[in-house]
Amino acid sequence: MNDRPLSALPSRTARVVAFVSVLVAGAAGGTIGYALVDVQCTGECAVPSGIAMLVGSVSFAAGMSVVAVLGLRAMGEWRERGDQ
């Protein structure tokens, strides 16, 4: 018999994986944003590259956070159906 209390909260491992995936997506977005501006810019490009890195990081992390939340909610629904 499983003695864990009923909860819609996903497991700790699933939450850690979701958090790490958001961090990885943010890093990838920052790298892509920086690279796009770095390839196209000539001369002093520190500010445009930094802005592109920030925008890429935030947008990719935000997109991945939506995917992570949807995945964690789906896991909670699967667990709920298994408990019934």
C-alpha positions in Angstrom: 0.0 0.0 0.0 1.2 3.5 -0.8 1.2 5.7 2.3 1.9 9.0 0.5 -0.7 11.7 1.0 -2.8 12.6 -2.0 -1.4 15.7 -3.7 -1.4 17.2 -7.2 2.2 18.3 -6.6 4.6 16.6 -9.0 7.6 14.7 -7.6 10.7 16.6 -6.5 12.7 15.0 -9.4 10.1 16.2 -11.9 10.3 19.7 -10.5 14.1 19.8 -10.5 14.1 18.5 -14.1 11.7 21.2 -15.1 13.7 23.9 -13.4 17.0 22.8 -15.0 15.3 22.7 -18.4 14.2 26.3 -18.0 17.8 27.3 -17.1 19.2 25.4 -20.1 16.7 27.0 -22.5 17.6 30.4 -21.1 21.2 29.7 -21.7 20.5 28.5 -25.2 18.4 31.5 -26.0 21.1 33.9 -24.7 23.7 32.2 -26.8 21.5 32.3 -29.9 20.7 36.0 -29.4 24.3 36.9 -28.9 25.4 34.9 -31.9 22.8 36.5 -34.2 23.9 40.0 -33.3 27.6 39.2 -33.2 27.5 37.8 -36.8 25.6 40.8 -38.2 27.2 43.7 -36.3 30.4 45.5 -37.1 32.4 47.8 -34.9 31.4 48.3 -31.2 28.7 45.7 -30.6 28.7 45.2 -26.8 25.4 46.8 -26.1 23.4 45.3 -29.0 24.9 41.9 -28.2 24.0 42.2 -24.6 20.4 43.3 -25.3 20.0 40.4 -27.8 21.4 38.0 -25.2 19.0 39.3 -22.5 16.0 39.2 -24.9 16.9 35.7 -26.1 17.4 34.3 -22.6 14.2 35.7 -21.3 12.1 34.7 -24.2 13.4 31.1 -24.4 13.2 30.7 -20.6 9.6 32.0 -20.7 8.6 29.6 -23.5 10.3 26.7 -21.7 8.6 27.5 -18.5 5.2 27.3 -20.2 6.1 23.9 -21.6 7.4 22.7 -18.2 4.2 23.8 -16.4 2.1 22.0 -18.9 4.2 18.9 -18.5 4.0 19.0 -14.7 0.3 19.5 -14.8 -0.1 16.5 -17.2 2.0 14.4 -14.8 -0.3 15.4 -12.0 -3.4 14.4 -14.0 -1.8 11.0 -14.8 -1.0 10.4 -11.2 -4.6 11.4 -10.2 -6.1 8.9 -12.7 -3.7 6.2 -11.4 -4.9 6.8 -7.8 -8.6 6.3 -8.8 
